[in-house]
Amino acid sequence: MPIYKQKEKNKDGVYKYKVRVNYTDSFGNHKQLTRTAWGAREAKELERQLTQQTDSRSITTGITLSTLFSEYCNSIQHEIRQTSLEKKQSIFKLHIEPVLGSKQLTHLNTKTLSDWKTYINEKGLRLQTRKNLYTEFRALLNYAVKMEYLSTNPLLKVGNFRDAYEEKSEIQFYTPEEFKLFRDAALITAEQTGYYDYYVFFCIAYYTGARKGEIHALRWSSIDSDYFSIKKSITQKLKGGDVETPPKNKSSIRTIQIPLPLMKILTEHKSRQQKAVLSIGQKWSEDGFICGYYKSLRDSSLENENIKYAKASQQKKIRIHDFRHSHASLLINNGINALEIARRLGHSTVEQTLKTYSHLFPKESERALEILNSIE
């Protein structure tokens, strides 16, 4: 770790020094760091700092992927939602750690990562699921590059998952006519049981396009005049029970005007719910959940009701999230522009809306053809 005095002086007559430190990087390669300083004292201090810096680089040689992941989680836990963190932890534990967890970062090369891709492909997962695993793994190794544990991300060399024979699944949705049949079946069940919360949930989902967690978090205080104020989301199946957090992203915090048919449903539901609460000697509160009042409806129960209503109405069964797609499809096919649809859905960009629903714009393509045909 030599210090070289140079002939050059500054205007104060202080000599320039060159400081060079030799070290071994995390790949076992011998390298040098060379910096300059003015004055012997400053050169000594610079040498000390460079020695400390290069020592911290060399000790990372033996870090394993599991150790890296723990560090990664600690660094991002206050920057992302709890649900996102638990998703990352689940993906690592189930799909990455069993094969590569004990591997040192220096052993992550094209061969080991290609073997990991083969391991994932043999699980028979959907293409989109495999791509999601790749995205999470890439983010982890990008962190390693950021922390200078790796010089480059080796996963980029092997590339993402591809399947030339797997077709992109089409978005499922209900047309207005189909939804009315589904809604009527739900209403009949509600009238028979005297419990309307599931019926109201599906109506909110269709008329607003709100996400399931956002509907779970809606309280009567969320209604201002004829607007829903969406500021929260509830996630179930987490350790410690339900977790109430802000929505998916900043753009998901929004207000949505409530259409008249839904407002009528909500008004009637509120009246019934108030009577039910007061009848057992409890005090009514605007902080009660719209669907469930004391506690948001359970996801498993919602899915069971979804299956029941689809069967009773003789409709295809769609996912609960597909009611959001149904809302978007309805607006698109009635000429509502993509900017307003993005706002109502809480998408971060219009591009996200267009990418998701571009194939649902049949009337726009017909209009475009009519305009072009008129030019002779």
Backbone hydrogen bonds in HBPLUS format (Angstrom, degrees):
<---DONOR---> <-ACCEPTOR-->    atom                        ^
c    i                          cat <-CA-CA->   ^        H-A-AA   ^      H-
h    n   atom  resd res      DA  || num        DHA   H-A  angle D-A-AA Bond
n    s   type  num  typ     dist DA aas  dist angle  dist       angle   num
A0020-ARG N   A0002-PRO O   3.13 MM  18  5.74 173.8  2.13 173.6 172.2     1
A0004-TYR N   A0018-LYS O   2.72 MM  14  4.93 171.3  1.73 153.9 156.1     2
A0018-LYS N   A0004-TYR O   2.69 MM  14  4.93 162.2  1.73 147.2 152.9     3
A0006-GLN N   A0016-LYS O   2.75 MM  10  5.30 162.4  1.78 166.9 164.5     4
A0016-LYS N   A0008-GLU O   2.93 MM   8  5.65 146.6  2.04 168.2 162.9     5
A0010-ASN N   A0014-VAL O   3.00 MM   4  5.53 148.1  2.11 140.5 149.0     6
A0013-GLY N   A0010-ASN O   2.95 MM   3  5.35 163.4  1.98 119.4 122.3     7
A0039-GLY N   A0015-TYR O   2.88 MM  24  5.53 149.6  1.97 170.2 174.5     8
A0017-TYR N   A0037-ALA O   2.72 MM  20  5.25 164.4  1.75 168.1 168.8     9
A0037-ALA N   A0017-TYR O   2.90 MM  20  5.25 153.3  1.97 146.3 152.7    10
A0019-VAL N   A0035-ARG O   2.75 MM  16  5.29 173.4  1.75 163.2 165.0    11
A0035-ARG N   A0019-VAL O   2.89 MM  16  5.29 159.5  1.94 152.9 159.1    12
A0021-VAL N   A0033-LEU O   2.88 MM  12  5.22 159.3  1.92 149.2 156.2    13
A0033-LEU N   A0021-VAL O   2.85 MM  12  5.22 150.4  1.94 146.5 156.4    14
A0023-TYR N   A0031-LYS O   2.93 MM   8  5.45 163.1  1.96 147.9 149.9    15
A0031-LYS N   A0023-TYR O   2.76 MM   8  5.45 175.0  1.76 171.3 171.3    16
A0025-ASP N   A0029-ASN O   2.89 MM   4  5.44 156.6  1.95 156.1 156.6    17
A0028-GLY N   A0025-ASP O   2.98 MM   3  5.42 166.7  2.00 119.5 122.3    18
A0043-ALA N   A0039-GLY O   3.03 MM   4  6.21 148.3  2.13 144.5 154.0    19
A0044-LYS N   A0040-ALA O   3.03 MM   4  6.30 151.6  2.11 147.3 153.7    20
A0045-GLU N   A0041-ARG O   3.08 MM   4  6.42 160.2  2.12 150.4 155.4    21
A0046-LEU N   A0042-GLU O   2.91 MM   4  6.09 154.6  1.97 145.7 153.1    22
A0047-GLU N   A0043-ALA O   2.94 MM   4  6.15 152.2  2.02 143.3 150.9    23
A0048-ARG N   A0044-LYS O   3.05 MM   4  6.38 153.0  2.13 145.9 152.6    24
A0049-GLN N   A0045-GLU O   3.03 MM   4  6.33 159.3  2.08 149.6 154.5    25
A0050-LEU N   A0046-LEU O   2.94 MM   4  6.14 163.1  1.96 155.0 159.3    26
A0051-THR N   A0047-GLU O   2.95 MM   4  6.07 154.1  2.02 146.0 153.2    27
A0052-GLN N   A0048-ARG O   3.06 MM   4  6.29 159.2  2.11 147.2 152.3    28
A0053-GLN N   A0049-GLN O   2.97 MM   4  6.18 156.5  2.02 145.7 152.6    29
A0054-THR N   A0050-LEU O   2.93 MM   4  6.09 164.9  1.95 151.5 154.6    30
A0055-ASP N   A0051-THR O   2.97 MM   4  6.06 147.4  2.08 143.8 152.8    31
A0056-SER N   A0052-GLN O   3.20 MM   4  6.43 154.1  2.27 144.1 149.5    32
A0057-ARG N   A0053-GLN O   3.26 MM   4  6.60 136.9  2.46 136.0 147.5    33
A0058-SER N   A0054-THR O   3.04 MM   4  6.27 156.6  2.10 147.3 152.5    34
A0059-ILE N   A0055-ASP O   3.22 MM   4  6.42 146.7  2.34 148.5 155.6    35
A0060-THR N   A0057-ARG O   3.34 MM   3  5.78 160.6  2.38 109.5 115.1    36
A0061-THR N   A0058-SER O   3.41 MM   3  5.99 164.7  2.44 116.3 117.8    37
A0063-ILE N   A0060-THR O   3.23 MM   3  5.41 173.4  2.23 115.6 117.5    38
A0105-LEU N   A0063-ILE O   2.95 MM  42  6.18 154.8  2.01 175.8 170.4    39
A0068-LEU N   A0064-THR O   2.95 MM   4  6.24 159.0  2.00 148.5 154.9    40
A0065-LEU N   A0103-LYS O   2.94 MM  38  5.95 139.9  2.10 159.6 169.9    41
A0069-PHE N   A0065-LEU O   2.89 MM   4  6.13 153.9  1.96 146.7 153.5    42
A0066-SER N   A0101-GLY O   3.03 MM  35  4.76 150.5  2.12 144.7 135.5    43
A0070-SER N   A0066-SER O   3.11 MM   4  6.40 155.8  2.17 147.0 152.3    44
A0071-GLU N   A0067-THR O   3.13 MM   4  6.42 160.8  2.17 150.3 155.2    45
A0072-TYR N   A0068-LEU O   2.83 MM   4  6.04 155.1  1.89 150.4 158.5    46
A0073-CYS N   A0069-PHE O   2.88 MM   4  6.12 160.8  1.92 153.0 156.6    47
A0074-ASN N   A0070-SER O   3.12 MM   4  6.32 157.9  2.17 145.3 151.1    48
A0075-SER N   A0071-GLU O   3.04 MM   4  6.27 143.4  2.18 143.5 153.3    49
A0076-ILE N   A0072-TYR O   3.18 MM   4  6.42 136.6  2.38 145.7 156.3    50
A0077-GLN N   A0073-CYS O   3.00 MM   4  5.69 127.2  2.29 148.9 158.2    51
A0079-GLU N   A0076-ILE O   2.87 MM   3  5.11 160.7  1.91 115.6 121.9    52
A0084-SER N   A0081-ARG O   3.06 MM   3  5.24 120.5  2.42  99.4 113.8    53
A0085-LEU N   A0081-ARG O   3.06 MM   4  6.43 155.1  2.12 152.2 159.4    54
A0086-GLU N   A0082-GLN O   2.96 MM   4  6.20 161.7  1.99 151.9 156.5    55
A0087-LYS N   A0083-THR O   2.97 MM   4  6.13 143.2  2.11 138.5 148.7    56
A0088-LYS N   A0084-SER O   3.06 MM   4  6.35 157.7  2.11 146.5 151.3    57
A0089-GLN N   A0085-LEU O   2.98 MM   4  6.27 159.4  2.02 150.1 155.9    58
A0090-SER N   A0086-GLU O   2.92 MM   4  6.04 153.7  1.98 142.3 149.1    59
A0091-ILE N   A0087-LYS O   2.98 MM   4  6.19 163.2  2.01 152.8 156.9    60
A0092-PHE N   A0088-LYS O   3.00 MM   4  6.19 164.0  2.02 151.3 155.6    61
A0093-LYS N   A0089-GLN O   2.99 MM   4  6.08 165.2  2.02 146.5 151.0    62
A0094-LEU N   A0090-SER O   2.97 MM   4  6.02 160.4  2.01 150.8 155.8    63
A0095-HIS N   A0091-ILE O   2.87 MM   4  5.58 159.1  1.92 146.7 152.9    64
A0096-ILE N   A0092-PHE O   3.16 MM   4  4.81 149.6  2.25 119.5 126.0    65
A0097-GLU N   A0092-PHE O   2.73 MM   5  5.64 177.0  1.73 162.7 162.6    66
A0099-VAL N   A0096-ILE O   3.25 MM   3  5.87 140.2  2.42 115.3 124.1    67
A0100-LEU N   A0096-ILE O   2.92 MM   4  5.91 172.8  1.93 166.8 167.5    68
A0101-GLY N   A0097-GLU O   2.91 MM   4  3.93 150.3  2.00 115.0 118.2    69
A0103-LYS N   A0100-LEU O   2.98 MM   3  5.20 155.6  2.04 112.7 120.7    70
A0107-HIS N   A0104-GLN O   2.83 MM   3  5.37 155.7  1.89 116.1 124.3    71
A0108-LEU N   A0105-LEU O   3.14 MM   3  5.40 167.5  2.16 111.5 114.4    72
A0113-LEU N   A0109-ASN O   3.04 MM   4  6.13 163.7  2.07 159.9 164.8    73
A0114-SER N   A0110-THR O   2.92 MM   4  5.88 144.7  2.05 137.6 147.2    74
A0115-ASP N   A0111-LYS O   2.96 MM   4  6.19 151.8  2.04 147.7 155.5    75
A0116-TRP N   A0112-THR O   3.06 MM   4  6.31 144.2  2.19 134.1 143.7    76
A0117-LYS N   A0113-LEU O   3.05 MM   4  6.34 153.0  2.13 141.4 147.6    77
A0118-THR N   A0114-SER O   3.03 MM   4  6.34 152.2  2.11 144.6 152.0    78
A0119-TYR N   A0115-ASP O   2.95 MM   4  6.23 154.8  2.01 146.8 153.6    79
A0120-ILE N   A0116-TRP O   2.96 MM   4  6.30 153.8  2.03 150.3 157.0    80
A0121-ASN N   A0117-LYS O   2.86 MM   4  6.08 161.2  1.89 150.1 155.7    81
A0122-GLU N   A0118-THR O   3.01 MM   4  6.19 148.9  2.11 147.6 155.0    82
A0123-LYS N   A0120-ILE O   3.02 MM   3  5.32 156.2  2.08 108.3 115.9    83
A0124-GLY N   A0121-ASN O   3.26 MM   3  5.89 165.5  2.28 114.1 118.3    84
A0130-ARG N   A0126-ARG O   3.01 MM   4  6.36 159.2  2.06 154.9 160.5    85
A0131-LYS N   A0127-LEU O   2.90 MM   4  6.19 153.5  1.97 150.5 158.4    86
A0132-ASN N   A0128-GLN O   2.95 MM   4  6.18 146.9  2.06 141.8 150.6    87
A0133-LEU N   A0129-THR O   3.06 MM   4  6.42 149.7  2.15 147.0 154.7    88
A0134-TYR N   A0130-ARG O   3.04 MM   4  6.35 156.8  2.10 146.8 152.8    89
A0135-THR N   A0131-LYS O   2.98 MM   4  6.24 156.3  2.04 146.8 152.9    90
A0136-GLU N   A0132-ASN O   3.09 MM   4  6.38 159.1  2.14 149.2 153.4    91
A0137-PHE N   A0133-LEU O   2.98 MM   4  6.18 161.5  2.01 151.8 157.2    92
A0138-ARG N   A0134-TYR O   2.81 MM   4  5.97 159.8  1.85 153.4 159.3    93
A0139-ALA N   A0135-THR O   3.06 MM   4  6.28 152.5  2.14 142.8 149.6    94
A0140-LEU N   A0136-GLU O   3.15 MM   4  6.44 151.1  2.24 143.4 150.6    95
A0141-LEU N   A0137-PHE O   3.07 MM   4  6.42 161.5  2.10 154.0 158.0    96
A0142-ASN N   A0138-ARG O   2.81 MM   4  6.02 142.1  1.96 145.2 156.8    97
A0143-TYR N   A0139-ALA O   3.11 MM   4  6.35 143.2  2.25 138.8 147.3    98
A0143-TYR N   A0140-LEU O   3.14 MM   3  5.21 124.4  2.46  94.0 107.7    99
A0144-ALA N   A0140-LEU O   3.22 MM   4  6.68 145.1  2.35 137.8 147.1   100
A0145-VAL N   A0141-LEU O   3.05 MM   4  6.39 148.0  2.15 142.9 150.6   101
A0146-LYS N   A0142-ASN O   2.91 MM   4  6.19 156.8  1.96 146.0 152.7   102
A0147-MET N   A0143-TYR O   2.93 MM   4  6.20 150.1  2.02 149.0 156.3   103
A0149-TYR N   A0144-ALA O   2.80 MM   5  5.10 151.6  1.88 164.8 161.3   104
A0150-LEU N   A0144-ALA O   3.30 MM   6  5.64 147.3  2.41 115.3 114.1   105
A0148-GLU N   A0145-VAL O   2.95 MM   3  4.86 155.8  2.01 103.1 109.9   106
A0156-LEU N   A0153-ASN O   3.28 MM   3  5.93 152.3  2.36 114.4 120.6   107
A0157-LYS N   A0154-PRO O   3.21 MM   3  5.63 145.6  2.34 106.2 114.7   108
A0158-VAL N   A0155-LEU O   3.23 MM   3  5.57 132.0  2.48 103.1 114.0   109
A0159-GLY N   A0155-LEU O   3.25 MM   4  6.52 137.8  2.44 145.0 156.6   110
A0166-GLU N   A0163-ASP O   3.35 MM   3  5.57 161.5  2.39 107.3 112.4   111
A0179-PHE N   A0175-THR O   2.84 MM   4  6.09 163.1  1.87 162.6 167.7   112
A0180-LYS N   A0176-PRO O   2.99 MM   4  6.17 156.3  2.05 146.9 152.7   113
A0181-LEU N   A0177-GLU O   3.33 MM   4  6.62 153.6  2.40 142.5 148.1   114
A0182-PHE N   A0178-GLU O   3.05 MM   4  6.35 159.8  2.09 149.3 155.2   115
A0183-ARG N   A0179-PHE O   2.67 MM   4  5.87 166.7  1.69 161.1 164.8   116
A0184-ASP N   A0180-LYS O   2.88 MM   4  6.01 156.7  1.94 144.0 150.1   117
A0185-ALA N   A0181-LEU O   3.12 MM   4  6.32 151.9  2.20 142.6 149.5   118
A0186-ALA N   A0182-PHE O   3.03 MM   4  6.36 152.6  2.11 148.0 155.9   119
A0187-LEU N   A0183-ARG O   2.86 MM   4  6.13 151.0  1.95 148.4 157.0   120
A0188-ILE N   A0184-ASP O   2.98 MM   4  6.21 154.3  2.05 145.3 151.3   121
A0189-THR N   A0185-ALA O   3.21 MM   4  6.46 160.2  2.25 144.1 148.7   122
A0190-ALA N   A0186-ALA O   2.95 MM   4  6.20 155.2  2.01 145.1 152.5   123
A0191-GLU N   A0187-LEU O   2.86 MM   4  6.11 156.6  1.92 151.6 157.2   124
A0192-GLN N   A0188-ILE O   3.00 MM   4  6.22 147.3  2.11 143.3 152.4   125
A0193-THR N   A0189-THR O   2.95 MM   4  6.15 153.7  2.02 151.2 157.6   126
A0194-GLY N   A0190-ALA O   2.69 MM   4  5.42 140.3  1.84 143.7 154.1   127
A0200-VAL N   A0196-TYR O   2.96 MM   4  6.20 159.8  2.00 158.9 165.2   128
A0201-PHE N   A0197-ASP O   2.90 MM   4  6.08 154.0  1.97 144.1 151.6   129
A0202-PHE N   A0198-TYR O   3.11 MM   4  6.43 165.8  2.14 158.6 158.8   130
A0203-CYS N   A0199-TYR O   3.17 MM   4  6.39 149.4  2.27 142.5 151.2   131
A0204-ILE N   A0200-VAL O   2.92 MM   4  6.18 158.6  1.97 155.6 160.6   132
A0205-ALA N   A0201-PHE O   2.96 MM   4  6.24 159.4  2.00 150.9 157.0   133
A0206-TYR N   A0202-PHE O   3.03 MM   4  6.21 156.4  2.09 142.7 148.0   134
A0207-TYR N   A0203-CYS O   2.93 MM   4  6.01 170.4  1.94 154.1 157.3   135
A0208-THR N   A0204-ILE O   2.97 MM   4  5.75 141.0  2.12 146.4 153.0   136
A0209-GLY N   A0205-ALA O   3.01 MM   4  5.24 145.0  2.13 126.1 135.5   137
A0214-GLU N   A0211-ARG O   3.08 MM   3  5.15 120.4  2.45  97.6 112.9   138
A0215-ILE N   A0211-ARG O   3.01 MM   4  6.37 152.3  2.09 155.1 162.7   139
A0216-HIS N   A0212-LYS O   2.95 MM   4  6.27 158.5  2.00 152.4 159.0   140
A0217-ALA N   A0213-GLY O   3.21 MM   4  6.39 142.8  2.36 136.1 144.4   141
A0234-ILE N   A0213-GLY O   2.95 MM  21  4.70 158.2  2.00 111.8 116.2   142
A0218-LEU N   A0215-ILE O   3.10 MM   3  5.20 157.6  2.16 106.0 112.9   143
A0290-ILE N   A0218-LEU O   2.99 MM  72  6.00 167.4  2.01 140.8 144.1   144
A0222-SER N   A0219-ARG O   2.81 MM   3  5.17 156.5  1.86 110.2 118.2   145
A0220-TRP N   A0288-GLY O   3.15 MM  68  6.25 150.4  2.24 168.0 174.3   146
A0223-ILE N   A0220-TRP O   3.24 MM   3  5.76 167.7  2.25 112.2 115.8   147
A0221-SER N   A0286-GLU O   2.81 MM  65  5.11 123.4  2.14 156.1 144.6   148
A0229-SER N   A0222-SER O   2.81 MM   7  5.12 146.6  1.92 145.7 156.7   149
A0224-ASP N   A0227-TYR O   2.94 MM   3  5.26 160.1  1.98 149.9 156.0   150
A0227-TYR N   A0224-ASP O   3.01 MM   3  5.26 144.0  2.15 118.2 129.5   151
A0258-ILE N   A0226-ASP O   2.70 MM  32  5.35 175.6  1.70 149.0 150.2   152
A0228-PHE N   A0256-ILE O   2.76 MM  28  5.12 165.6  1.78 149.5 152.5   153
A0256-ILE N   A0228-PHE O   2.90 MM  28  5.12 153.3  1.98 141.9 150.8   154
A0230-ILE N   A0254-ARG O   2.82 MM  24  5.38 160.4  1.86 172.0 177.7   155
A0254-ARG N   A0230-ILE O   3.11 MM  24  5.38 141.3  2.26 139.2 148.7   156
A0233-SER N   A0245-THR O   2.74 MM  12  5.40 140.0  1.90 160.2 164.7   157
A0245-THR N   A0233-SER O   2.85 MM  12  5.40 164.8  1.88 163.2 165.7   158
A0235-THR N   A0243-VAL O   2.99 MM   8  5.39 162.4  2.02 148.5 152.5   159
A0243-VAL N   A0235-THR O   3.03 MM   8  5.39 158.3  2.08 150.3 157.3   160
A0241-GLY N   A0238-LEU O   3.01 MM   3  5.48 144.0  2.14 143.3 138.9   161
A0252-SER N   A0249-ASN O   2.95 MM   3  5.30 147.5  2.06 107.4 117.8   162
A0253-ILE N   A0250-LYS O   3.10 MM   3  5.67 161.7  2.13 113.5 119.1   163
A0263-MET N   A0259-PRO O   2.92 MM   4  6.16 155.5  1.98 154.1 162.2   164
A0264-LYS N   A0260-LEU O   2.99 MM   4  6.21 155.3  2.05 154.7 159.6   165
A0265-ILE N   A0261-PRO O   3.19 MM   4  6.46 154.4  2.26 139.9 146.6   166
A0266-LEU N   A0262-LEU O   2.86 MM   4  6.13 158.9  1.91 153.9 159.6   167
A0267-THR N   A0263-MET O   2.90 MM   4  6.06 157.4  1.95 147.7 153.8   168
A0268-GLU N   A0264-LYS O   3.13 MM   4  6.30 166.0  2.15 148.8 151.8   169
A0269-HIS N   A0265-ILE O   2.96 MM   4  6.08 153.4  2.03 142.8 151.2   170
A0270-LYS N   A0266-LEU O   2.82 MM   4  5.97 158.5  1.87 150.7 155.8   171
A0271-SER N   A0267-THR O   3.18 MM   4  6.38 159.0  2.23 144.3 149.4   172
A0272-ARG N   A0268-GLU O   3.10 MM   4  6.37 159.9  2.15 147.7 152.6   173
A0273-GLN N   A0269-HIS O   2.85 MM   4  6.04 161.7  1.88 152.2 157.8   174
A0274-GLN N   A0270-LYS O   2.86 MM   4  6.01 159.3  1.90 151.0 156.2   175
A0275-LYS N   A0271-SER O   3.20 MM   4  6.40 163.7  2.23 146.0 149.7   176
A0276-ALA N   A0272-ARG O   3.02 MM   4  6.27 153.4  2.09 146.7 154.3   177
A0277-VAL N   A0273-GLN O   2.97 MM   4  6.21 157.5  2.02 151.7 157.0   178
A0278-LEU N   A0274-GLN O   2.94 MM   4  6.12 170.6  1.95 156.9 159.6   179
A0279-SER N   A0275-LYS O   2.91 MM   4  5.88 142.8  2.05 139.6 149.6   180
A0280-ILE N   A0277-VAL O   3.32 MM   3  5.76 152.5  2.40 106.8 113.8   181
A0282-GLN N   A0277-VAL O   3.21 MM   5  5.50 151.8  2.29 155.6 148.8   182
A0281-GLY N   A0278-LEU O   3.06 MM   3  5.14 158.8  2.10 111.6 112.8   183
A0288-GLY N   A0285-SER O   3.18 MM   3  5.69 163.3  2.21 114.3 116.5   184
A0289-PHE N   A0293-TYR O   2.82 MM   4  3.95 162.2  1.85 121.4 117.0   185
A0293-TYR N   A0289-PHE O   2.93 MM   4  3.95 132.1  2.17 114.7 122.7   186
A0294-TYR N   A0292-GLY O   2.68 MM   2  5.76 120.9  2.02 120.0 104.1   187
A0302-LEU N   A0298-ARG O   2.94 MM   4  6.23 157.4  1.99 154.4 161.4   188
A0303-GLU N   A0299-ASP O   2.99 MM   4  6.25 156.9  2.04 150.2 155.6   189
A0304-ASN N   A0300-SER O   3.09 MM   4  6.35 153.5  2.16 141.7 148.8   190
A0305-GLU N   A0301-SER O   2.93 MM   4  6.21 159.6  1.97 152.2 157.2   191
A0306-ASN N   A0302-LEU O   2.85 MM   4  6.04 151.5  1.93 146.4 155.2   192
A0307-ILE N   A0303-GLU O   3.03 MM   4  6.29 158.5  2.08 148.8 152.8   193
A0308-LYS N   A0304-ASN O   3.02 MM   4  6.26 158.5  2.06 145.0 151.3   194
A0309-TYR N   A0305-GLU O   2.88 MM   4  6.09 166.7  1.90 158.1 159.8   195
A0310-ALA N   A0306-ASN O   3.09 MM   4  6.19 158.9  2.14 146.4 152.4   196
A0311-LYS N   A0307-ILE O   3.04 MM   4  6.20 159.1  2.08 148.2 153.8   197
A0312-ALA N   A0308-LYS O   2.94 MM   4  6.13 159.9  1.98 148.1 154.2   198
A0313-SER N   A0309-TYR O   2.96 MM   4  6.03 145.9  2.07 142.3 150.6   199
A0315-GLN N   A0310-ALA O   2.88 MM   5  4.99 161.8  1.91 151.2 153.4   200
A0314-GLN N   A0311-LYS O   3.16 MM   3  4.95 154.1  2.23  97.1 104.8   201
A0322-ASP N   A0319-ARG O   2.99 MM   3  5.06 136.0  2.19  96.3 109.3   202
A0323-PHE N   A0320-ILE O   3.13 MM   3  5.69 162.8  2.16 113.2 118.4   203
A0324-ARG N   A0321-HIS O   3.04 MM   3  5.50 141.3  2.19 108.1 118.1   204
A0326-SER N   A0322-ASP O   2.80 MM   4  6.06 143.7  1.93 138.3 149.0   205
A0327-HIS N   A0323-PHE O   3.05 MM   4  6.29 148.4  2.15 137.3 144.1   206
A0328-ALA N   A0324-ARG O   3.12 MM   4  6.44 160.8  2.15 146.1 150.7   207
A0329-SER N   A0325-HIS O   2.84 MM   4  6.04 160.8  1.87 151.4 156.8   208
A0330-LEU N   A0326-SER O   2.99 MM   4  6.15 157.8  2.04 146.2 151.7   209
A0331-LEU N   A0327-HIS O   3.17 MM   4  6.48 161.4  2.20 150.9 154.7   210
A0332-ILE N   A0328-ALA O   2.90 MM   4  6.08 166.7  1.92 155.7 159.8   211
A0333-ASN N   A0329-SER O   2.98 MM   4  6.06 167.1  2.00 151.9 155.1   212
A0334-ASN N   A0331-LEU O   3.11 MM   3  5.19 156.0  2.17 102.9 109.9   213
A0336-ILE N   A0331-LEU O   3.09 MM   5  5.35 163.1  2.12 154.5 149.1   214
A0335-GLY N   A0332-ILE O   3.19 MM   3  5.47 153.2  2.27 116.5 114.3   215
A0341-ILE N   A0337-ASN O   3.20 MM   4  6.53 158.9  2.25 149.7 156.1   216
A0342-ALA N   A0338-ALA O   2.87 MM   4  5.98 158.4  1.91 147.6 153.3   217
A0343-ARG N   A0339-LEU O   3.06 MM   4  6.30 150.3  2.15 140.0 148.1   218
A0344-ARG N   A0340-GLU O   2.94 MM   4  6.19 163.6  1.97 151.5 155.1   219
A0345-LEU N   A0341-ILE O   2.97 MM   4  6.11 156.1  2.02 149.7 156.2   220
A0346-GLY N   A0342-ALA O   2.94 MM   4  5.90 123.0  2.28 135.5 149.2   221
A0347-HIS N   A0342-ALA O   2.95 MM   5  5.01 150.2  2.04 147.4 151.0   222
A0346-GLY N   A0343-ARG O   3.25 MM   3  5.12 139.0  2.43  92.8 104.2   223
A0353-THR N   A0350-VAL O   2.98 MM   3  5.11 116.5  2.40  98.3 113.8   224
A0354-LEU N   A0350-VAL O   2.93 MM   4  6.29 163.3  1.96 159.0 163.3   225
A0355-LYS N   A0351-GLU O   2.84 MM   4  5.95 157.2  1.89 148.2 154.7   226
A0356-THR N   A0352-GLN O   3.06 MM   4  6.16 152.8  2.14 141.3 148.0   227
A0357-TYR N   A0353-THR O   2.93 MM   4  6.01 159.5  1.97 152.9 158.6   228
A0358-SER N   A0354-LEU O   2.82 MM   4  4.89 115.2  2.24 141.8 143.4   229
A0360-LEU N   A0357-TYR O   2.87 MM   3  5.35 161.6  1.90 119.3 125.4   230
A0365-SER N   A0361-PHE O   3.31 MM   4  6.68 153.6  2.39 150.6 157.3   231
A0366-GLU N   A0362-PRO O   3.07 MM   4  6.37 153.8  2.14 148.8 156.1   232
A0367-ARG N   A0363-LYS O   2.91 MM   4  6.13 157.8  1.96 147.0 153.0   233
A0368-ALA N   A0364-GLU O   2.90 MM   4  6.10 156.8  1.95 146.7 153.2   234
A0369-LEU N   A0365-SER O   3.04 MM   4  6.26 153.9  2.11 142.4 148.9   235
A0370-GLU N   A0366-GLU O   2.94 MM   4  6.23 155.0  2.01 148.4 155.4   236
A0371-ILE N   A0367-ARG O   2.97 MM   4  6.26 159.0  2.01 152.4 157.2   237
A0372-LEU N   A0368-ALA O   3.04 MM   4  6.29 162.8  2.07 148.7 153.2   238
A0373-ASN N   A0369-LEU O   2.82 MM   4  5.96 155.1  1.88 149.3 156.8   239
A0374-SER N   A0370-GLU O   3.13 MM   4  6.27 132.4  2.37 138.1 149.2   240
A0374-SER N   A0371-ILE O   3.20 MM   3  5.27 135.3  2.41  95.6 107.6   241
A0375-ILE N   A0372-LEU O   3.21 MM   3  5.53 159.0  2.25 107.4 113.7   242
